[in-house]
Amino acid sequence: MNTPLMHYLVWPLVKFLIAFIIVQVLVAAMNWIERRLLGLFQARLGPNRVGYKGLLQIIADPVKFLLKEDIVPASAEKVAYFLGPILPLIPAFIVFCLIPFGPPPTFTVTRVNVGLLLILALTSTGVYGIILGGWASNNKYSLMGGLRSAAQMVSYEVPFGLSIVGVLMICGSLDLVTIVRYQETNAWNFLPQIVACFIFLVAMNAENNRTPFDLPEAESELVAGYHTEYSAMKFAFFMLAEFSMMIVNSCLMVTLFFGGWTLGMFGIGLTTDVLRHMGMFGGILGTLIFVTKVMLFMLIYVWFRATFPRFRFDQLMDLGWKWMIPLALGNIFVTAIFILAGQERLMYWIGIVSIGLAAMYLFKPKPKRAAAPGKVAHAS
Amino acid sequence: MSTLTKYSDIPYTGPAPTNREPYVPADAEKMNARGAEIASRISGVTQETGQDLPTFVVDKERIVDVLRALKHDLKFTLPLDCFGVDYPRREQRFDIVYQLYSIENNERVRLKVRVGEGESVPSSLPVYQGLNWFEREVFDMFGVKFDGHPNLRRILTHENFQGHPLRKDYDPAQRWLLTEEGVAKIIPQIDPRFAQEEAESDFERVTLNLGPSHPATHGTLRIVVTLDGETIVGADTEIGYLHRCFEKMSETHTYQQVIPFTDRLNYCSAIINNVGYCMTVEKMLGIQSPARADYVRLILSELMRIGDHLICIGTNLVDMGALTNFWYLFQPREEMYGLIEACCGARLLPSYLRIGGLAVDVPPNFLQMTQKLVDSIPRFLDDVDKLVRTNRIFRDRVEGIGPISAEDALDFGFTGPCLRACGIPYDVRKANPYLGYETYDFDVPIADGGDTYARYLVRMEEMRQSLRIIQQAIDRGLPTGPVIVDNPYVALPPKSKVYNEMESLIYHFKLIMHGIQPPVGETYFQVEGGNGELGFYIVSDGTKNPYRVRVRPPCFAIYQAFTKMITGQTIPDAIAALGSLNIIAGELDH
């Protein structure tokens, strides 16, 4: 049972397969959930023809993608064109090996002590596929989509990475399991690192080209951006990669800021030790907690999409370079000061106060709409 | 005698129209006097009396001077229209008609230049740049050349099209095989502001086609842009992809049969087009539609205006990525079409109006249904307004985008919300009230800036004002009486009478076979469409078919300014600005 072969090869492979299947189910489910939920937001129905409440849409879509004619533009650069959709898939799948879904060691595929760095390195390669696809299609819209995507992903990679630094400083480790275990004995990281959490939320939207950062595929401007010329399964690959990356980023969000598979703080509640005491059931419970949290963040993606208009490219860049990066650097600076002073727990108050202020802003009584709106003057 | 009556028991006692009587407008005397006044101030014009507008015949050599004098001395700052009429039996067979409007004095004027075959007219672009596309259209349709026009090529028809379709001797049955062969590529002219950088830059500029089949060009528009990065350094527009020969087709149909064609002009507010066309013919016939018909026309016009603005704002927001608002705005529009369906059975293209009134009476619960709509629409408007107007991303996307100054807007012939967004409160409903708009209390919203945001605000507020008008109308109650004039030479008798009474059958037959025959003459009438002044100019030769129908589509004037508005901005800006102009291809391309 514990031969090195089993330990290093067979078990990880089995676990990876299980994780892979779970993630693929999540992707498919997410597709359906997003469409139904958007329907709810937008006062319409969403898919409801195939199966109960349109649930079989999950199967109908891939079948359609598989059976559709795969059109390759005559003037496309063939090799790069084929690589385009495949490249983003590879890192999206590998990354799942590194994410702890439940209490270790049973419910993690591998445990790498520089896991976070590895994840960052892998996810940032996804952009190559988009650039290649955009360029190889020999279409101006695709090219512009690819270029936008490249600039955007490179720009937002910086605040994305910087926002994590604060967490690393507090937890003192790049190992995701250690980070989660730190959070269950202290507070979840979104409290001391509320600013980083917010930056991470925005940057992960930008990384995934989701509204309001969906400029690379802005359908009203660039037709479909980098995947304009892709059809059938190749297009599905792009979609698959996008949804997988959404799940990866949600997983990271949960792991880094929201306590991973645990449901407790300051050593109280469903911590890893409590879950381990429950044996196998505890592990599955932890995984379920993790998946639930991940799905919550997936819903936030959908919520964003239903709410916001799209940025303009220069505004997007302004936001990234002029606001997000300085903010992230400032966060690191402040965190460093607190750590030097040995007063890390004081930082919780930052989070509590920020959440309080946000709540006050959200629930403050709104003034009634004035008869004449701001700029419009009346003349008769 | 009693069998002549159609919709009431009161016998029709008016005169029977005898063919080919000259048309005498109701206010001909007043217009003659005003025309004489203007003629005394402008030299080189010959007044044409007996018209519904002060009308002058001008020598073609003098036209630019006369236009300049009218613009500067008499404040005719808004060029409304320029079009042709063909009289092949005359020696100088073409009338090039200019129509101008003065916002300050609230008056219109019509100029006619007579030219013969092969002659050309000096271009009026130095005075009004807004006549650019109108002159191109005259060239396209009649083959009259304009000297000094910088870009005199076909506009609505294909480049390889042979002949000039609106000439009377053009055979509409001809077919042309039109391919891309030999068609010059459109290469946008680089704006002088960016011409310098080109030489210094190492980077190649890209020319990109937006449309005619592009997600943001609702309808079929084509914009060719030259890009430096994402900045538009040069742009050109090409239209005509949806040209359906509205004007030519009208000449071979009876007056009544033209109504469905008008539906398809601005298909987002079809009833307003119906109203404009029917009222023009009614003006010519000298008849007044019954109070009940006017009342319904007014309510449906305002609802249609709301629907038009809902589409404009909804699609504009979709183009900016705010997809949800689209459905919030389409929900009330859907219900509005439900009301129209209850009235006449059709939704998008109702053709509900008839010359002289309405096709059928409204359903008994018309007012309740309207009240329900009026009560429900504000909620959707407020939802969207709250969702986008406080949204920083939206504000950044629209403020200062696609701006046009008030002077330019006037010069380009802007009307409607786009002009009002520049701060000029011109609204046909206030300036030349029809359908009894003068008895309703409403404001004309204006905004300053002339940018996309101003246009959004104006449209939003206009919908609220339209709701105000409808609410007042509902409070007054539905007038009783027939919905169509009691005139057997205009309106079809009801079927029950056709089957039972000889005279009714004869009138029915006569109207179907010989149509409505207005007196000989010409007239122009304008209504406030969803996008601005929608005018119809009709020439009648006394027969059942109109001799010439000219529609003044507001989009046409607005869209020609588009390239100017977007040069120097980025593609997303251009898309946002395009949405806010509400270009409806059906109207743009006639």
HADDOCK unambig.tbl for C-alpha pairs under 7 A between the chains (distance, minus, plus):
assign (segid A and resid 42 and name CA) (segid B and resid 324 and name CA) 5.08 0.50 0.50
assign (segid A and resid 42 and name CA) (segid B and resid 327 and name CA) 5.78 0.50 0.50
assign (segid A and resid 42 and name CA) (segid B and resid 328 and name CA) 6.78 0.50 0.50
assign (segid A and resid 43 and name CA) (segid B and resid 327 and name CA) 6.52 0.50 0.50
assign (segid A and resid 43 and name CA) (segid B and resid 328 and name CA) 6.92 0.50 0.50
assign (segid A and resid 219 and name CA) (segid B and resid 215 and name CA) 6.77 0.50 0.50
assign (segid A and resid 220 and name CA) (segid B and resid 215 and name CA) 5.09 0.50 0.50
assign (segid A and resid 220 and name CA) (segid B and resid 216 and name CA) 4.86 0.50 0.50
assign (segid A and resid 220 and name CA) (segid B and resid 319 and name CA) 5.10 0.50 0.50
assign (segid A and resid 221 and name CA) (segid B and resid 216 and name CA) 6.63 0.50 0.50
assign (segid A and resid 221 and name CA) (segid B and resid 571 and name CA) 6.96 0.50 0.50
assign (segid A and resid 221 and name CA) (segid B and resid 572 and name CA) 6.23 0.50 0.50
assign (segid A and resid 221 and name CA) (segid B and resid 575 and name CA) 6.73 0.50 0.50
assign (segid A and resid 223 and name CA) (segid B and resid 214 and name CA) 6.58 0.50 0.50
assign (segid A and resid 223 and name CA) (segid B and resid 215 and name CA) 6.12 0.50 0.50
assign (segid A and resid 306 and name CA) (segid B and resid 323 and name CA) 6.68 0.50 0.50
assign (segid A and resid 306 and name CA) (segid B and resid 324 and name CA) 5.59 0.50 0.50
assign (segid A and resid 307 and name CA) (segid B and resid 322 and name CA) 6.67 0.50 0.50
assign (segid A and resid 307 and name CA) (segid B and resid 324 and name CA) 6.81 0.50 0.50
assign (segid A and resid 308 and name CA) (segid B and resid 322 and name CA) 5.55 0.50 0.50
assign (segid A and resid 309 and name CA) (segid B and resid 320 and name CA) 5.48 0.50 0.50
assign (segid A and resid 309 and name CA) (segid B and resid 321 and name CA) 4.48 0.50 0.50
assign (segid A and resid 309 and name CA) (segid B and resid 322 and name CA) 4.00 0.50 0.50
assign (segid A and resid 309 and name CA) (segid B and resid 393 and name CA) 6.49 0.50 0.50
assign (segid A and resid 309 and name CA) (segid B and resid 394 and name CA) 6.10 0.50 0.50
assign (segid A and resid 310 and name CA) (segid B and resid 320 and name CA) 5.47 0.50 0.50
assign (segid A and resid 310 and name CA) (segid B and resid 321 and name CA) 4.77 0.50 0.50
assign (segid A and resid 310 and name CA) (segid B and resid 322 and name CA) 6.81 0.50 0.50
assign (segid A and resid 311 and name CA) (segid B and resid 393 and name CA) 6.22 0.50 0.50
assign (segid A and resid 312 and name CA) (segid B and resid 397 and name CA) 6.74 0.50 0.50
assign (segid A and resid 312 and name CA) (segid B and resid 572 and name CA) 6.30 0.50 0.50
assign (segid A and resid 375 and name CA) (segid B and resid 447 and name CA) 6.04 0.50 0.50
assign (segid A and resid 376 and name CA) (segid B and resid 445 and name CA) 6.29 0.50 0.50
assign (segid A and resid 376 and name CA) (segid B and resid 446 and name CA) 5.62 0.50 0.50
assign (segid A and resid 376 and name CA) (segid B and resid 447 and name CA) 4.60 0.50 0.50
assign (segid A and resid 376 and name CA) (segid B and resid 457 and name CA) 6.48 0.50 0.50
assign (segid A and resid 376 and name CA) (segid B and resid 458 and name CA) 6.68 0.50 0.50
assign (segid A and resid 377 and name CA) (segid B and resid 445 and name CA) 6.10 0.50 0.50
assign (segid A and resid 377 and name CA) (segid B and resid 446 and name CA) 5.55 0.50 0.50
assign (segid A and resid 377 and name CA) (segid B and resid 447 and name CA) 5.98 0.50 0.50
assign (segid A and resid 378 and name CA) (segid B and resid 443 and name CA) 6.21 0.50 0.50
assign (segid A and resid 378 and name CA) (segid B and resid 444 and name CA) 6.08 0.50 0.50
assign (segid A and resid 378 and name CA) (segid B and resid 445 and name CA) 4.84 0.50 0.50
assign (segid A and resid 378 and name CA) (segid B and resid 446 and name CA) 6.02 0.50 0.50
assign (segid A and resid 379 and name CA) (segid B and resid 425 and name CA) 6.57 0.50 0.50
assign (segid A and resid 379 and name CA) (segid B and resid 443 and name CA) 6.25 0.50 0.50
assign (segid A and resid 379 and name CA) (segid B and resid 444 and name CA) 5.64 0.50 0.50
assign (segid A and resid 379 and name CA) (segid B and resid 445 and name CA) 6.39 0.50 0.50
assign (segid A and resid 380 and name CA) (segid B and resid 443 and name CA) 5.13 0.50 0.50
assign (segid A and resid 380 and name CA) (segid B and resid 444 and name CA) 5.45 0.50 0.50
